[in-house]
Each structure stands twice: as C-alpha cells, then as structure tokens.
Amino acid sequence: MGTDSRAAGALLARARTLHLQTGNLLNWGRLRKKCPSTHSEELRDCIQKTLNEWSSQISPDLVREFPDVLECTVSHAVEKINTDEREEMKVSGKVQPLHFILLYRASDSEVLSACSVLGVAQLDSVIIASPPIEDGVNLSLEHLQPYWEELENLVQSKKIVAIGTSDLDKTQLEQLYQWAQVKPNSNQVNLASCCVMPPDLTAFAKQFDIQLLTHNDPKELLSEASFQEALQESIPGIQAHEWVPLWLLRYSVIVKSRGIIKSKGYILQAKRRGS
C-alpha cells in the first residue's frame, strides 16, 4: 500500500463520516473518454476516481487532525455557477436514500451541500427516490412522510422551489398529494417497468397538474456491497465493511434556453458502523 493509501486508510480508520463530492463530471477527462453503460457503473467509477484523487492530495495537517468528518473532494473538479448566469440555469437534484438507518434530516444536509458546491441559494427542483424498505413490504405513505416533511421544510426555507417523487403509482401519489402541505409537482416513471404511462396515473396527474417524467435509473443505484468494493479498491487494506452509504444526491445544471448540460455530479454521505 502506497503512502497516499496509508494516509487515507489512517484517516478513514478514525473518522465517523465520509462526505464525498465528485465535482462536475464534465471536468473529468477520463470519464469523458469512457462512456459507462449504466448509471450504477458511472457512479462507482466516480467514487473510485474521487477517492484516488483525494488520497493523492492529503495534507500532513489533515493527518495530524484526524477529523471525525472527512470531506472527500477534488477542488479542481468543483465548478460553481456564476451569479450573473444563475437565471439562465435550471439546477435540479434527485435524492436517493440508501440505507434503512438513514436519518430523515439527511435530505436537509444533501440539499445544503449541493447549494454550497454549486454556489447557489436554492435548487429549482428536487425529486425524492423511493426510500429502501424491507423485502416483501409495499411502499406506503408512512414510509414517505418523514422524507417529504424534510423537503417541505426546505421549500419553506426557500432552499428548494419545487419537489417531486419517483416511481409512485396512482394510489401512492394520490395519498401523498392529499396529505402533503407542499404538493408534488412531478412524478418520475421508469418505463423499463411499464411500456406506457399507466392511464389512471396519467389522468390523476393531469387533473392536479403534476408533470409525469421518465427515467431509467435502476432500483438500487448503489448497493452497500458495491460502495464497499469501490472503497476497498481505491484504498487497499482498510476495513471497508465498516462503512455504510446513507444517502446520495445526483445533481445537474442545464442551460434553460438550449437544453445543454453544463454541470452534473454526485454528493454522497457514508458512516462508519457504530459511530
């Protein structure tokens, strides 16, 4: 194990939280040359490259501090939005809870992180992916409520303009709409699981002015095992099984008038078990 890996391993052995930011993926030369076949492959590749770059830039001061929270990012990949260009950009995000033990207030943390990374006061829209549930259990309103309440708080504090959902059927979307104070303005539908939009969902969305969008994200974008493998390969010798990914936010910045992606990236938080 090289000097860089030893320093990174020593920091991870003492830290409680890992906060990883990929920066703008369009700035990563290697990722531009290689076209990942899936979102999961892209994400894992990004995690490994960010960890590798971060490991190579660890300062002696950081090693002496042994912080509880490790900020794993690469400064040259971070790209903030210029203030005079903000009105021309649509900034959106999708929050993916990754673990059963996720604290609901994590949505607050991830959105604020995205605002900080991009240098903006608020995100134009945020979609919440369905939270993980136990096998054999159907997603219910009770599963969604704690997450939605946090997003509502962020709307009320003007950190988000609009919030939406992903993969809800007509009954689930209707229950959320009737209960919520801040109504969902969109719902993503995975067309891999249905060839056409379900008619009852389409009718309900039209009645209440909810935009139906499509996506092709896998049900599990990042598994615990996949994250631990990426961690182990980037920093050999660490106790990767001790680390659990909690949440993920994928963001994009699009030029409104042209539909061109100006920036996209991931923000991920993981915790060491028992911390």
Salt bridges, closest charged atoms under 4 A:
GLU42 OE2 - LYS264 NZ 3.31
ASP45 OD1 - ARG30 NH2 3.12
GLU53 OE2 - LYS49 NZ 3.64
ASP61 OD1 - ARG64 NH2 2.22
GLU71 OE1 - HIS19 ND1 2.98
ASP108 OD2 - ARG105 NH2 3.13
ASP124 OD1 - ARG86 NH2 3.25
GLU150 OE1 - ARG105 NH1 3.30
ASP167 OD1 - HIS215 NE2 2.88
GLU174 OE1 - LYS170 NZ 2.89
ASP217 OD1 - HIS39 NE2 3.50
ASP217 OD2 - LYS94 NZ 2.79
ASP217 OD2 - HIS215 ND1 3.76
ASP217 OD2 - ARG250 NH2 2.76
GLU224 OE1 - HIS99 NE2 3.42
GLU224 OE2 - ARG273 NH2 2.20
GLU229 OE1 - ARG44 NH1 2.74
GLU233 OE2 - ARG44 NH2 2.76
